[in-house]
Amino acid sequence: MSTRKLKLDARGFRCPKPLMMMQHAIRERPQGAVLEVLSDDPVFESNVRAWCKQLGHTILSLEKEGEVWSLKLRKGS
């Protein structure tokens, strides 16, 4: 399995699609893999915080520029 950084552009999709895309992208990656995501979903921040907490992923950064959220997370156990 690759440990390279994954990038996912989820702009234009609304909940729950961005989280589903993230789950699919990170599912087969090893613990510690990094995923970068762009999303313009208005509820992305609250959803991603809850999703990471529930699944044990670590948010490395979560920033908003204009209408777009930029997330970097590390896969947990």
C-alpha positions, 0 to 999 in steps of 0.5 A: 500500500502506498503512503504517499499523500492523497489529494481529493477535490470534493468541491461541488458536492454536498453532505454526505458525499464529501465524507463518503469520498474521503472514506473511500479514498483513505480506506485501503491506506495504512495508518499514518497516511495523509489525505488533503481535501478541498470542499465548498460544502457549507457544513464540511467543517462540523461534519469532518470534525465529527467524522475524524473524532469518531474514526480516530483520524487527526486533523493536521490543518483545517482552513477556509479561504473564501468559500473553500475549506482545505483539510489535511488529515492523518489516518488513525487506527 
